[in-house]
Amino acid sequence: MKTDPQAFIRAHTSVMAPPHVPEISLHLASEAHELWLKTEEELEAIGLPPPFWAFAWAGGQGLARYILDNPEMVGGQRVLDFASGSGLVGIAAVMAGALEVSACDIDPWAETAVRLNAEVNGVSLGFTGADLIGKAVDADIVLAGDVFYDSALAAALVPWLARLAADGKLVLVGDPGRSYLPRDRLEFCAVYEVPVTRALEDSEIKKTTVWRFVS
């Protein structure tokens, strides 16, 4: 990498609690414009993919809130936090009593972000940078926040998540109404009003729903 992830994350974020999940602290970008609104050329110059890990997105906040409020969902279970980003949802699962939690994200910067955020919260979780879509997973529960924002990604995710659900895994999705959400595959679990950053979303509050994915 052109830039050391740990040094960059420490320099460009502040440790703060997401507004809807005050029990958890994360290294987050305090000013969205500074980091997220860099041009592709600026990001490439420092070797930084789009920094999804630097923000607590609405779907992840809603899903983390649901897990913390309903710890029996994950207690004693093996959990995969898919497309983990900051690690918010996986950290919530550890705090809720999951037996084992692994974060998964193909962004190499996410591994450092998850490790730093786990340290801040005094928890431990694993990490894999492998592309797991379409593959078997060694987990009882799959948690996925904010994953249906892209057409091609959604097209790959839907059959995979459906197959995991058909195999008996609990698949929970947190989503604030992203464009490619497969509503015909979902069962309602809970809804929240989640404060978000207007610079990244189209409002300051996003109605965010937690769904159970069905086969």
N, CA and C of each residue as an Amber inpcrd file, in Angstrom:
protein
   645
   0.8410000  -1.1970000   0.0000000   0.0000000   0.0000000   0.0000000
   0.8810000   1.2550000   0.0000000   0.4090000   2.2910000  -0.6460000
   1.1630000   3.5400000  -0.7010000   1.1680000   4.2510000   0.6500000
   0.1250000   4.0320000   1.4400000  -0.0340000   4.7080000   2.7170000
  -0.2650000   3.6630000   3.7950000   0.2980000   3.8710000   4.9700000
   0.0860000   2.9480000   6.0740000  -1.3340000   3.0980000   6.6110000
  -2.1620000   2.0580000   6.5240000  -3.5630000   2.1980000   6.9380000
  -3.7360000   2.6390000   8.3820000  -2.9630000   2.0540000   9.2940000
  -3.1490000   2.3910000  10.6990000  -2.8380000   3.8670000  10.9550000
  -1.7490000   4.3370000  10.4200000  -1.3810000   5.7370000  10.6200000
  -2.4110000   6.6630000   9.9940000  -2.8860000   6.3040000   8.8040000
  -3.8670000   7.1480000   8.1190000  -5.1860000   7.1950000   8.8880000
  -5.6470000   6.0370000   9.3410000  -6.9160000   5.9820000  10.0610000
  -6.8410000   6.7960000  11.3460000  -5.7470000   6.6480000  12.0690000
  -5.6020000   7.4050000  13.3180000  -5.5500000   8.9080000  13.0510000
  -4.9430000   9.3010000  11.9170000  -4.7790000  10.7240000  11.6210000
  -6.0500000  11.3720000  11.0740000  -6.9070000  10.6000000  10.4150000
  -8.0490000  11.1800000   9.7040000  -9.4020000  10.8300000  10.3150000
  -9.3980000  10.2060000  11.4660000 -10.6570000   9.8850000  12.1290000
 -10.5770000  10.2850000  13.6010000 -11.7280000  10.3020000  14.2340000
 -11.8140000  10.5050000  15.6750000 -12.6100000   9.3470000  16.2600000
 -12.3010000   8.9630000  17.4890000 -13.0610000   7.9020000  18.1430000
 -14.3530000   8.5100000  18.6790000 -15.4740000   8.0050000  18.1910000
 -16.7770000   8.5270000  18.5930000 -17.8210000   7.4280000  18.5010000
 -18.9450000   7.6430000  19.1450000 -20.0280000   6.6600000  19.1390000
 -21.0260000   6.9960000  18.0450000 -21.4180000   6.0170000  17.2100000
 -22.5020000   6.2590000  16.2660000 -23.7620000   6.6660000  17.0320000
 -24.5470000   7.6170000  16.5410000 -25.6670000   8.1400000  17.3210000
 -26.7120000   7.1060000  17.7210000 -26.9170000   6.0750000  16.9030000
 -27.9500000   5.0860000  17.2100000 -27.4200000   3.8980000  17.9980000
 -26.0870000   3.8540000  18.1780000 -25.4650000   2.7500000  18.9070000
 -24.4270000   3.3310000  19.8680000 -24.8670000   4.0600000  20.8790000
 -23.9210000   4.7630000  21.7500000 -23.0540000   3.8410000  22.5970000
 -23.3900000   2.5630000  22.6670000 -22.5780000   1.6160000  23.4360000
 -21.2370000   1.3190000  22.7720000 -21.1210000   1.6340000  21.4880000
 -19.9410000   1.2710000  20.7070000 -19.2160000   2.5270000  20.2460000
 -17.8970000   2.4890000  20.2990000 -17.0780000   3.5860000  19.7910000
 -16.2910000   3.1040000  18.5780000 -16.1490000   3.9860000  17.5950000
 -15.4580000   3.6420000  16.3520000 -14.5500000   4.7760000  15.9140000
 -13.5300000   4.4430000  15.1390000 -12.7400000   5.4600000  14.4500000
 -13.5540000   5.9200000  13.2330000 -14.1270000   7.1060000  13.3110000
 -14.9910000   7.6080000  12.2470000 -14.4870000   8.9540000  11.7370000
 -14.7550000   9.2280000  10.4800000 -14.4200000  10.5290000   9.9040000
 -15.3740000  11.5620000  10.4790000 -14.8350000  12.5330000  11.1750000
 -15.6900000  13.5230000  11.8280000 -16.2720000  14.5190000  10.8430000
 -15.6190000  14.6820000   9.7150000 -16.1430000  15.5720000   8.6790000
 -16.1620000  14.8080000   7.3600000 -17.3560000  14.4670000   6.9200000
 -17.4900000  13.5970000   5.7520000 -16.8180000  14.1810000   4.5130000
 -16.9260000  15.4870000   4.3410000 -16.3790000  16.0740000   3.1250000
 -14.8690000  15.8620000   3.0050000 -14.1800000  15.8580000   4.1350000
 -12.7220000  15.7660000   4.1080000 -12.2480000  14.4620000   3.5110000
 -12.9140000  13.3910000   3.8040000 -12.4530000  12.0660000   3.3920000
 -13.2750000  11.4920000   2.2530000 -14.5960000  11.4750000   2.4080000
 -15.4440000  10.8130000   1.4260000 -15.4830000  11.5460000   0.0890000
 -15.4000000  12.8790000   0.1190000 -15.5830000  13.6540000  -1.1000000
 -14.2780000  13.9330000  -1.8390000 -13.2260000  13.2280000  -1.4770000
 -12.0140000  13.3070000  -2.2800000 -12.2940000  12.7440000  -3.6720000
 -11.6040000  13.2600000  -4.6810000 -11.7770000  12.7330000  -6.0330000
 -11.1210000  11.3610000  -6.1420000 -11.4900000  10.6330000  -7.1940000
 -10.8730000   9.3290000  -7.4160000  -9.3610000   9.4610000  -7.5650000
  -8.9230000  10.5620000  -8.1860000  -7.4890000  10.7830000  -8.3710000
  -6.7880000  10.9670000  -7.0250000  -7.4170000  11.7100000  -6.1200000
  -6.8280000  11.9170000  -4.7990000  -6.7480000  10.5980000  -4.0270000
  -7.8160000   9.8040000  -4.1050000  -7.8170000   8.5170000  -3.4150000
  -6.7480000   7.5980000  -3.9820000  -6.6340000   7.5660000  -5.3110000
  -5.6440000   6.7060000  -5.9470000  -4.2310000   7.1330000  -5.5620000
  -4.0220000   8.4340000  -5.4030000  -2.6970000   8.9500000  -5.0760000
  -2.2020000   8.4450000  -3.7210000  -3.1270000   8.2300000  -2.8020000
  -2.7270000   7.7330000  -1.4870000  -3.0090000   6.2380000  -1.3260000
  -3.4800000   5.6030000  -2.4010000  -3.7350000   4.1670000  -2.3710000
  -4.9300000   3.7920000  -1.5300000  -5.9400000   4.6500000  -1.5200000
  -7.1020000   4.4380000  -0.6520000  -8.3580000   4.1460000  -1.4720000
  -8.9650000   2.9540000  -1.3110000 -10.2660000   2.7000000  -1.9200000
 -11.3120000   3.5920000  -1.2560000 -12.5270000   3.6930000  -1.8120000
 -13.5760000   4.4880000  -1.1520000 -13.7040000   4.0710000   0.3110000
 -13.5920000   5.0140000   1.2580000 -13.4620000   4.6630000   2.6790000
 -14.7920000   4.3580000   3.3620000 -15.4350000   3.2770000   2.9410000
 -16.6960000   2.8740000   3.5660000 -16.5290000   2.6190000   5.0670000
 -15.3330000   2.2030000   5.4620000 -15.0490000   1.8680000   6.8660000
 -15.0370000   3.0950000   7.7780000 -15.0150000   4.2890000   7.2020000
 -14.8730000   5.5110000   8.0070000 -16.2000000   6.1070000   8.4530000
 -17.2930000   5.4580000   8.1100000 -18.6130000   5.9920000   8.4300000
 -19.5160000   4.8930000   8.9790000 -20.4120000   5.2860000   9.8770000
 -21.4010000   4.3530000  10.4260000 -22.6800000   4.5080000   9.6100000
 -22.8250000   3.6770000   8.6040000 -23.9480000   3.7790000   7.6790000
 -25.2460000   3.3560000   8.3610000 -26.3550000   3.8380000   7.8200000
 -27.6560000   3.6510000   8.4730000 -28.0120000   2.1820000   8.6630000
 -27.8120000   1.3630000   7.6300000 -28.1680000  -0.0490000   7.7400000
 -27.3740000  -0.7590000   8.8070000 -26.0910000  -0.4480000   8.8950000
 -25.2550000  -1.0490000   9.9230000 -25.6520000  -0.6120000  11.3150000
 -25.9860000   0.6810000  11.4640000 -26.4240000   1.1530000  12.7760000
 -27.7210000   0.4610000  13.2010000 -28.6520000   0.3310000  12.2680000
 -29.9130000  -0.3330000  12.5960000 -29.7160000  -1.7910000  12.9590000
 -28.8730000  -2.4700000  12.2120000 -28.6260000  -3.8890000  12.4640000
 -27.8890000  -4.0840000  13.7890000 -26.9200000  -3.2250000  14.0740000
 -26.2050000  -3.3040000  15.3520000 -27.1550000  -3.0400000  16.5180000
 -28.0480000  -2.0700000  16.3640000 -29.0240000  -1.7760000  17.4130000
 -29.9280000  -2.9750000  17.6690000 -30.3580000  -3.6220000  16.6030000
 -31.2400000  -4.7830000  16.7220000 -30.5450000  -5.9290000  17.4570000
 -29.2730000  -6.1560000  17.1260000 -28.5150000  -7.2270000  17.7650000
 -28.3190000  -6.9420000  19.2490000 -27.9810000  -5.7060000  19.5800000
 -27.7660000  -5.3600000  20.9840000 -29.0660000  -5.4400000  21.7850000
 -30.1810000  -5.0850000  21.1520000 -31.4720000  -5.1230000  21.8440000
 -32.0760000  -6.5230000  21.9030000 -31.5890000  -7.4220000  21.0600000
 -32.1050000  -8.7950000  20.9980000 -30.9300000  -9.7850000  21.0330000
 -30.1790000  -9.8040000  22.1160000 -28.9650000 -10.6200000  22.1620000
 -29.2160000 -12.1110000  21.9860000 -30.4630000 -12.5400000  22.2420000
 -30.7630000 -13.9620000  22.0680000 -30.6390000 -14.3890000  20.6000000
 -30.6420000 -13.4160000  19.6780000 -30.5130000 -13.7520000  18.2620000
 -29.1370000 -14.3330000  17.9500000 -28.1170000 -13.8670000  18.6630000
 -26.7550000 -14.2890000  18.3380000 -26.0530000 -15.0130000  19.4870000
 -26.6520000 -15.0380000  20.6550000 -26.0060000 -15.6360000  21.8170000
 -25.5630000 -17.0650000  21.5740000 -24.2910000 -17.3400000  21.7850000
 -23.7610000 -18.6860000  21.6200000 -23.6350000 -19.1590000  20.1820000
 -23.7960000 -18.2410000  19.2130000 -23.7660000 -18.6130000  17.7970000
 -22.4760000 -18.1170000  17.1250000 -22.1650000 -18.7400000  16.0010000
 -21.0410000 -18.2980000  15.1650000 -21.5840000 -17.3120000  14.1410000
 -20.9930000 -16.1330000  14.1000000 -21.5510000 -15.0310000  13.3060000
 -20.5480000 -14.5600000  12.2630000 -21.0480000 -14.3020000  11.0520000
 -20.2730000 -13.6640000   9.9920000 -20.8440000 -12.2700000   9.7590000
 -20.0120000 -11.2490000   9.9400000 -20.3930000  -9.8710000   9.6280000
 -19.9040000  -9.5860000   8.2150000 -20.8160000  -9.7260000   7.2400000
 -20.4510000  -9.6190000   5.8210000 -20.3820000  -8.1520000   5.3980000
 -19.3700000  -7.8180000   4.5550000 -19.1570000  -6.4310000   4.1050000
 -19.0830000  -5.5210000   5.3320000 -18.1730000  -5.8720000   6.2150000
 -18.1500000  -5.3380000   7.5690000 -17.8520000  -3.8490000   7.6680000
 -17.0080000  -3.3310000   6.7770000 -16.6550000  -1.9220000   6.8620000
 -15.9140000  -1.6070000   8.1480000 -16.5220000  -0.8150000   9.0010000
 -15.9050000  -0.4200000  10.2690000 -15.8630000  -1.5470000  11.2900000
 -16.6860000  -2.5820000  11.0820000 -16.7970000  -3.6540000  12.0660000
 -17.9060000  -3.4270000  13.0710000 -18.7090000  -2.3910000  12.8790000
 -19.7620000  -2.0310000  13.8340000 -20.6760000  -3.2030000  14.1630000
 -21.1950000  -3.8770000  13.1520000 -22.1620000  -4.9490000  13.3870000
 -21.4990000  -6.1430000  14.0610000 -20.2900000  -6.4790000  13.6250000
 -19.5850000  -7.5820000  14.2560000 -19.2580000  -7.3070000  15.7170000
 -18.8650000  -6.0870000  16.0130000 -18.5860000  -5.7110000  17.4040000
 -19.8500000  -5.8250000  18.2410000 -20.9800000  -5.3930000  17.6810000
 -22.2550000  -5.5300000  18.3910000 -22.5610000  -6.9930000  18.6790000
 -22.2650000  -7.8700000  17.7230000 -22.5290000  -9.2960000  17.9150000
 -21.6660000  -9.8700000  19.0390000 -20.3980000  -9.4540000  19.1020000
 -19.5420000  -9.9020000  20.2020000 -20.1200000  -9.4390000  21.5350000
 -20.5020000  -8.1690000  21.6000000 -21.0510000  -7.6170000  22.8430000
 -22.3510000  -8.3070000  23.2440000 -23.0910000  -8.8040000  22.2450000
 -24.3700000  -9.4590000  22.5220000 -24.2110000 -10.9200000  22.9030000
 -22.9750000 -11.4120000  22.9250000 -22.7480000 -12.7620000  23.4190000
 -22.5380000 -13.8350000  22.3700000 -22.2300000 -13.4460000  21.1240000
 -21.9530000 -14.4420000  20.0980000 -20.7520000 -15.2860000  20.4950000
 -20.7850000 -16.5400000  20.1430000 -19.6930000 -17.4500000  20.4750000
 -18.4230000 -17.0760000  19.7290000 -18.5870000 -16.7360000  18.4600000
 -17.4480000 -16.4280000  17.5890000 -17.9330000 -15.4880000  16.4980000
 -17.1600000 -14.4490000  16.2050000 -17.5450000 -13.4850000  15.1730000
 -16.3780000 -13.2840000  14.2220000 -16.6810000 -13.3350000  12.9400000
 -15.6820000 -13.0290000  11.9270000 -16.2130000 -11.9200000  11.0340000
 -15.4130000 -10.8690000  10.8570000 -15.7620000  -9.8000000   9.9250000
 -15.2140000 -10.1570000   8.5490000 -15.9320000  -9.7530000   7.5220000
 -15.5160000 -10.0520000   6.1510000 -15.6520000  -8.7950000   5.3060000
 -14.5680000  -8.4200000   4.6230000 -14.6250000  -7.2650000   3.7260000
 -13.4660000  -7.3690000   2.7470000 -13.7390000  -7.1330000   1.4610000
 -12.6850000  -7.2450000   0.4570000 -11.8000000  -6.0060000   0.4060000
 -12.1950000  -4.9150000   1.0790000 -11.3630000  -3.7210000   1.1510000
 -10.2190000  -3.9870000   2.1280000  -8.9590000  -3.9700000   1.6780000
  -7.8520000  -4.2760000   2.5860000  -7.7300000  -3.2880000   3.7420000
  -8.2510000  -2.0850000   3.5860000  -8.2070000  -1.1040000   4.6680000
  -9.1670000  -1.4740000   5.7930000 -10.2150000  -2.2080000   5.4520000
 -11.2090000  -2.5680000   6.4620000 -10.6020000  -3.4490000   7.5460000
  -9.6440000  -4.2780000   7.1940000  -9.0310000  -5.1540000   8.1970000
  -8.4110000  -4.3290000   9.3240000  -7.7060000  -3.2610000   8.9520000
  -7.0980000  -2.4010000   9.9640000  -8.1600000  -1.6520000  10.7500000
  -9.1800000  -1.1420000  10.0460000 -10.2560000  -0.4200000  10.7270000
 -10.9660000  -1.3100000  11.7350000 -11.2680000  -2.5380000  11.3500000
 -11.9450000  -3.4700000  12.2470000 -11.0670000  -3.7670000  13.4590000
  -9.7860000  -3.9930000  13.2310000  -8.8810000  -4.2910000  14.3460000
  -8.8040000  -3.1160000  15.3270000  -8.6450000  -1.9050000  14.8010000
  -8.5600000  -0.7310000  15.6690000  -9.8600000  -0.5120000  16.4330000
 -10.9870000  -0.7220000  15.7530000 -12.2790000  -0.5180000  16.4110000
 -12.5600000  -1.5960000  17.4520000 -12.1290000  -2.8170000  17.1800000
 -12.2780000  -3.8800000  18.1730000 -11.4640000  -3.5470000  19.4230000
 -10.2570000  -3.0330000  19.2240000  -9.4080000  -2.6660000  20.3590000
 -10.0560000  -1.5770000  21.2020000 -10.6430000  -0.5800000  20.5490000
 -11.2920000   0.5170000  21.2730000 -12.4000000  -0.0130000  22.1850000
 -13.0950000  -1.0560000  21.7130000 -14.2240000  -1.5940000  22.4640000
 -13.8660000  -2.7860000  23.3400000 -12.6040000  -3.1520000  23.3570000
 -12.1590000  -4.2420000  24.2120000 -12.7250000  -5.5920000  23.8400000
 -12.9220000  -5.8170000  22.5270000 -13.4590000  -7.0960000  22.0750000
 -12.5050000  -7.7070000  21.0530000 -12.7630000  -8.9470000  20.7030000
 -11.9370000  -9.6460000  19.7300000 -12.8300000 -10.3030000  18.6840000
 -12.4940000 -10.1070000  17.4230000 -13.2000000 -10.8030000  16.3490000
 -12.2320000 -11.0780000  15.2180000 -12.5390000 -12.1070000  14.4590000
 -11.6780000 -12.4740000  13.3530000 -11.9420000 -11.6100000  12.1400000
 -11.1330000 -11.8060000  11.1030000 -11.3060000 -11.0440000   9.8640000
 -10.8640000 -11.8990000   8.6870000 -11.6120000 -11.7910000   7.5860000
 -11.1830000 -12.3700000   6.3240000 -11.4080000 -11.3590000   5.2080000
 -10.4330000 -11.2730000   4.3200000 -10.5590000 -10.4010000   3.1650000
 -10.9870000 -11.1650000   1.9210000 -11.3710000 -12.4160000   2.0840000
 -11.7750000 -13.2420000   0.9430000 -13.1310000 -12.8100000   0.3960000
 -13.3270000 -13.0090000  -0.8810000 -14.6310000 -12.7740000  -1.5020000
 -15.4740000 -14.0330000  -1.2770000 -16.3920000 -13.9630000  -0.3360000
 -17.1690000 -15.1310000   0.0550000 -18.4470000 -15.3280000  -0.7450000
 -18.7980000 -14.3790000  -1.5760000 -20.0720000 -14.4770000  -2.3080000
 -20.0830000 -15.7560000  -3.1530000 -21.1300000 -16.5390000  -2.9630000
 -21.2840000 -17.7840000  -3.6980000 -20.6580000 -18.9800000  -3.0110000
 -19.9800000 -18.7530000  -1.8980000 -19.2730000 -19.8320000  -1.2190000
 -19.9840000 -20.2370000   0.0730000 -19.6750000 -21.4300000   0.5550000
 -20.1790000 -21.8720000   1.8500000 -19.4790000 -21.0790000   2.9420000
 -20.1780000 -20.8290000   4.0250000 -19.5790000 -20.0940000   5.1380000
 -19.7290000 -20.9040000   6.4190000 -18.7070000 -20.8300000   7.2450000
 -18.6920000 -21.5650000   8.5090000 -19.2540000 -20.6650000   9.6050000
 -20.5620000 -20.4550000   9.5580000 -21.2260000 -19.5850000  10.5310000
 -22.6850000 -20.0070000  10.6380000 -23.2780000 -19.7010000  11.7770000
 -24.6980000 -19.9710000  11.9730000 -25.5590000 -18.7990000  11.5290000
 -24.9850000 -17.5920000  11.6140000 -25.7210000 -16.3590000  11.3350000
 -24.8860000 -15.4730000  10.4270000 -25.5290000 -14.8940000   9.4210000
 -24.8760000 -13.9330000   8.5360000 -25.5690000 -12.5860000   8.7030000
 -24.7890000 -11.5650000   9.0210000 -25.3060000 -10.2120000   9.1990000
 -24.7740000  -9.3360000   8.0640000 -25.6610000  -8.5600000   7.4360000
 -25.2480000  -7.7420000   6.2910000 -25.9480000  -6.3890000   6.3400000
 -25.1800000  -5.3410000   6.5530000 -25.7390000  -3.9960000   6.5810000
 -25.3500000  -3.2070000   5.3490000 -26.3190000  -2.5440000   4.7320000
 -26.0650000  -1.6270000   3.5970000 -25.3670000  -2.3080000   2.4260000
 -25.8450000  -3.4490000   2.0050000 -25.1720000  -4.1550000   0.9140000
 -25.9100000  -4.0580000  -0.4290000 -27.1050000  -3.4850000  -0.4490000
 -27.8870000  -3.4880000  -1.6860000 -27.9000000  -2.1220000  -2.3790000
 -26.7230000  -1.5070000  -2.4580000 -26.6050000  -0.1830000  -3.0640000
 -26.1630000  -0.2420000  -4.5190000 -25.7820000  -1.4150000  -5.0060000
 -25.2260000  -1.5670000  -6.3500000 -25.9190000  -2.7130000  -7.0670000
 -26.2750000  -2.5020000  -8.3180000 -27.0460000  -3.4940000  -9.0730000
 -26.2990000  -4.8140000  -9.2400000 -25.0510000  -4.7530000  -9.6590000
 -24.2870000  -5.9830000  -9.8930000 -24.0470000  -6.7320000  -8.5900000
 -23.7410000  -5.9880000  -7.5300000 -23.5230000  -6.6330000  -6.2330000
 -24.7990000  -7.3070000  -5.7470000 -25.9160000  -6.6170000  -5.8720000
 -27.1890000  -7.1910000  -5.4320000 -27.5240000  -8.4570000  -6.2240000
 -27.2560000  -8.4370000  -7.5130000 -27.5460000  -9.6060000  -8.3500000
 -26.7440000 -10.8230000  -7.9190000 -25.5410000 -10.5970000  -7.4210000
 -24.7160000 -11.7010000  -6.9280000 -25.1080000 -12.1210000  -5.5200000
 -25.5260000 -11.1450000  -4.7000000 -25.8450000 -11.4340000  -3.3060000
 -27.1360000 -12.2190000  -3.1350000 -28.1560000 -11.8820000  -3.9010000
 -29.4810000 -12.4630000  -3.6590000 -29.4670000 -13.9840000  -3.7280000
 -28.9600000 -14.6120000  -4.7880000 -28.9770000 -16.0850000  -4.8030000
 -28.0900000 -16.7050000  -3.7310000 -26.9970000 -16.0320000  -3.4080000
 -26.1090000 -16.5450000  -2.3650000 -26.7730000 -16.5010000  -0.9920000
 -27.3440000 -15.3590000  -0.6380000 -28.0110000 -15.2410000   0.6560000
 -29.2210000 -16.1690000   0.7320000 -29.9320000 -16.3360000  -0.3980000
 -31.0740000 -17.2470000  -0.4220000 -30.6230000 -18.6810000  -0.1670000
 -29.4860000 -19.0500000  -0.7260000 -28.9690000 -20.4060000  -0.5240000
 -28.5340000 -20.6100000   0.9260000 -27.8990000 -19.5950000   1.5110000
 -27.5040000 -19.6880000   2.9170000 -28.7290000 -19.8320000   3.8150000
 -29.7810000 -19.0730000   3.5150000 -31.0180000 -19.1620000   4.2950000
 -31.6520000 -20.5330000   4.1270000 -31.6200000 -21.0660000   2.9050000
 -32.1860000 -22.3900000   2.6510000 -31.4190000 -23.4800000   3.3860000
 -30.1380000 -23.2310000   3.6410000 -29.3040000 -24.1820000   4.3800000
 -29.5050000 -24.0790000   5.8840000 -30.4140000 -23.2110000   6.3090000
 -30.7380000 -23.1080000   7.7230000 -30.0230000 -22.0170000   8.4870000
 -29.2700000 -21.1810000   7.7790000 -28.5910000 -20.0840000   8.4560000
 -29.5380000 -18.9010000   8.6170000 -29.4080000 -18.2050000   9.7200000
 -30.1670000 -16.9770000   9.9270000 -29.4320000 -15.8510000   9.2140000
 -30.0900000 -15.2190000   8.2590000 -29.4940000 -14.1120000   7.4940000
 -30.2830000 -12.8490000   7.8000000 -29.6310000 -11.8770000   8.4460000
 -30.2800000 -10.6160000   8.8040000 -29.6590000  -9.4840000   8.0100000
 -30.5200000  -8.6270000   7.4880000 -30.1040000  -7.5200000   6.6330000
 -30.5670000  -6.2100000   7.2600000 -29.6740000  -5.2290000   7.3240000
 -30.0450000  -3.8830000   7.7500000 -29.9910000  -2.9570000   6.5570000
 -31.0710000  -2.2370000   6.2650000 -31.1150000  -1.4470000   5.0330000
 -32.0590000  -0.2560000   5.1770000 -31.6250000   0.9390000   4.7340000
 -32.4800000   2.1260000   4.8010000 -33.2290000   2.3980000   3.4930000
 -33.5490000   1.3390000   2.7500000 -34.2760000   1.5100000   1.4930000
 -33.3710000   1.7530000   0.3080000 -32.2240000   1.0690000   0.2680000
 -31.3170000   1.2020000  -0.8650000 -32.0040000   0.7120000  -2.1410000
 -31.4740000   1.1290000  -3.2780000 -32.1650000   0.9560000  -4.5590000
 -32.4220000  -0.4910000  -4.9450000 -31.5300000  -1.4030000  -4.5540000
 -31.6220000  -2.7720000  -5.0560000 -31.9950000  -3.7770000  -3.9660000
 -32.6870000  -3.2960000  -2.9570000 -33.1470000  -4.1660000  -1.8760000
 -34.1870000  -5.1610000  -2.3940000 -33.9790000  -6.4660000  -2.2360000
 -34.9060000  -7.4750000  -2.7620000 -36.0820000  -7.7080000  -1.8020000
 -37.0330000  -6.8190000  -1.7870000 -38.1090000  -6.8490000  -0.7940000
 -38.9130000  -8.1410000  -0.8220000 -38.9920000  -8.7920000  -1.9720000
 -39.7670000 -10.0250000  -2.0610000 -39.0870000 -11.1960000  -1.3580000
 -37.8520000 -10.9880000  -0.9200000 -37.1070000 -12.0520000  -0.2410000
 -36.9860000 -11.7970000   1.2580000 -37.6790000 -10.7920000   1.7760000
 -37.4170000 -10.3330000   3.1270000 -38.6350000 -10.4090000   4.0300000
 -38.3730000 -10.7200000   5.3030000 -39.3940000 -10.6800000   6.3500000
 -39.0240000  -9.6050000   7.3580000 -39.9820000  -8.7830000   7.7220000
 -39.7420000  -7.6580000   8.6260000 -39.3600000  -8.1170000  10.0280000
 -38.3470000  -7.4500000  10.6060000 -37.9660000  -7.7020000  12.0010000
 -38.1500000  -6.4690000  12.8710000 -37.6490000  -5.3130000  12.4100000
 -37.7200000  -4.0960000  13.2160000 -37.4390000  -2.8960000  12.3250000
 -37.8370000  -1.7100000  12.8030000 -37.5550000  -0.4750000  12.0530000
 -37.0740000   0.5900000  13.0300000 -36.1460000   1.4240000  12.5760000
 -35.5540000   2.4680000  13.4120000 -35.4430000   3.7720000  12.6230000
 -35.3930000   4.8750000  13.3470000 -35.0820000   6.1790000  12.7650000
 -33.6310000   6.4700000  13.1240000 -32.7370000   6.4030000  12.1440000
 -31.3020000   6.4610000  12.4120000 -30.7150000   7.7930000  11.9570000
 -30.0890000   8.5400000  12.8600000 -29.3970000   9.7700000  12.4620000
 -28.1970000   9.4440000  11.5740000 -28.0380000  10.1930000  10.4980000
 -26.9420000   9.9560000   9.5620000 -26.3280000  11.2960000   9.1480000
 -25.2670000  11.2150000   8.3550000 -24.5920000  12.4080000   7.8700000
 -25.2260000  12.8590000   6.5660000 -25.7520000  14.0850000   6.5380000
 -26.4280000  14.5810000   5.3420000 -25.4990000  14.5860000   4.1310000
 -24.2040000  14.7910000   4.3470000 -23.2700000  14.8170000   3.2310000
 -23.2020000  13.4840000   2.5040000 -23.5380000  12.3870000   3.1970000
 -23.4730000  11.0600000   2.5920000 -24.8380000  10.5280000   2.1900000
 -25.8670000  10.9330000   2.8970000 -27.2180000  10.4690000   2.6120000
 -28.0540000  11.6550000   2.1410000 -29.3250000  11.4310000   1.8590000
 -30.1660000  12.5170000   1.3560000 -30.9960000  13.1600000   2.4620000
 -30.6900000  12.8400000   3.7020000 -31.4110000  13.4230000   4.8250000
 -30.5790000  13.2470000   6.0860000 -31.0450000  13.8220000   7.1900000
 -30.3320000  13.6670000   8.4530000 -30.8530000  12.4840000   9.2660000
 -32.0030000  11.9450000   8.8860000 -32.5870000  10.7700000   9.5280000
 -32.9830000   9.7860000   8.4340000 -32.5730000   8.5340000   8.5880000
 -32.9540000   7.5130000   7.6220000 -33.7920000   6.4400000   8.3100000
 -34.9740000   6.1910000   7.7880000 -35.7960000   5.0860000   8.2660000
 -35.1220000   3.7850000   7.8370000 -34.6820000   3.0350000   8.8150000
 -33.8570000   1.8620000   8.5470000 -34.5390000   0.6110000   9.0850000
 -34.6190000  -0.3930000   8.2470000 -35.3310000  -1.6200000   8.6030000
 -34.3640000  -2.7920000   8.7050000 -34.6070000  -3.6310000   9.6770000
 -33.8870000  -4.9020000   9.7940000 -34.8150000  -5.9900000   9.2720000
 -34.3060000  -6.7810000   8.3600000 -35.0710000  -7.8400000   7.7000000
 -34.4030000  -9.1880000   7.9200000 -35.2330000 -10.2190000   7.8700000
 -34.7190000 -11.5920000   7.8050000 -34.8130000 -12.0380000   6.3570000
 -33.6860000 -12.4610000   5.7870000 -33.6590000 -12.9250000   4.4030000
 -34.2110000 -14.3460000   4.3550000 -35.1120000 -14.5990000   3.4220000
 -35.7200000 -15.9180000   3.3130000 -35.3750000 -16.5270000   1.9550000
 -35.3590000 -17.8440000   1.8740000 -34.9770000 -18.5280000   0.6430000
 -36.1300000 -18.5460000  -0.3580000
